Amino acid sequence: MQYRSRPIVLLVAGEPKTVIRFRYDFLKALVASGYAVYVTTPKMLPDDEAALSGIGVVVIETPIARASITPIHDLRYTHQMFAICRQIKPSLVLAYTMKAVVFGTLAARMARVPAVSSLIPGLGYAFSDIDTGRRHMINYIAKRMYQSAFARSDVVIFQNKDDIDTVVQARLITRDRCRLVDGSGVNIETFPCKPLPDNVMFLVAARLLKSKGVAEFIGAARILKAEVPTVDFVLAGPQDPSPDRVDPNLIDGAVREGVIRYLGNLNDIRQTMEEATVFVLPSYYREGVPRAGLEALSMGRPIIATDMPGCR
């Protein structure tokens, strides 16, 4: 499907679920403004792809090895992105998530796309304060990869000032090419304010990563449960292939002990958020502006958060 009479925007994404959850309204607004919109992403759920097609967005499947460095796969992905850019001839490429930024911007420049931008919704695990040899190695690699990607981007969009300060001080980019936005936003009609429930429930909704503070949440729940057994602690979120993933045995053990309830990955958080009294962001991951936190605020839930970039 080709659009030749309208300017073309290509969104390059590395995580399919984030396209619907974080970018749907943005993409819808682009189409309404007269742009032809394409999205490249790993395989989406059929319902998600249908939702995008329903608003006029063309989805192109592009497999990507998100959680590992695999040169052959990365080269194949770059070549595929180059071919897509040559075929649809976008006026603008906007890439987000790390590998999409690194290799998507490379392909766009090779294909001579007129305008290339990157969105960094948080610097992530590589720039967290976790003091391990693995984290330091990943930080070094991430800096070099981001530096090359930023050099290929006309502008780089960040979601908090701390991230801009970090990359500028590391000399990965000059400040004049950085742009600041207040997160990905949330539709307040989709997440309307609701009255607080009678029962006390603390909720964490996050990927099951160590740097998301899952272990700390379980530890706090264990302490408070001993004092106030009626308080409910609920964890929701998907397992993650990252080296930073939480040991499933930790969660299984806490569930067996009655310390927490684990709901798994929720496609729609609204009912659970409505049942929550307090939303908790125990993260020491380098967030942009956590979308789940914005959803909680939109629904009238107070937040307990760490003093970390994006959360503070």
Secondary structure, 3 states (H helix, E strand, C coil): CCCCCCCEEEEEECCHHHHHHHHHHHHHHHHHCCCEEEEEECCCCHHHHHHHHHCCCEEEECCCCCCCCCHHHHHHHHHHHHHHHHHHCCCEEEEECHHHHHHHHHHHHHCCCCEEEEEECCCEHHHCCCCCHHHHHHHHHHHHHHHHHHHCCCEEEECCHHHHHHHHHCCCCCHHHEEECCCCCCCCCCCCCCCCCCCCEEEEECCCEHHHCHHHHHHHHHHHHHHCCCCEEEEECCCCCCCCECCHHHHHHHHHCCCCEECCCCCCCHHHHHHCCEEEECCCCECCCCHHHHHHHHCCCCEEECCCCCCC
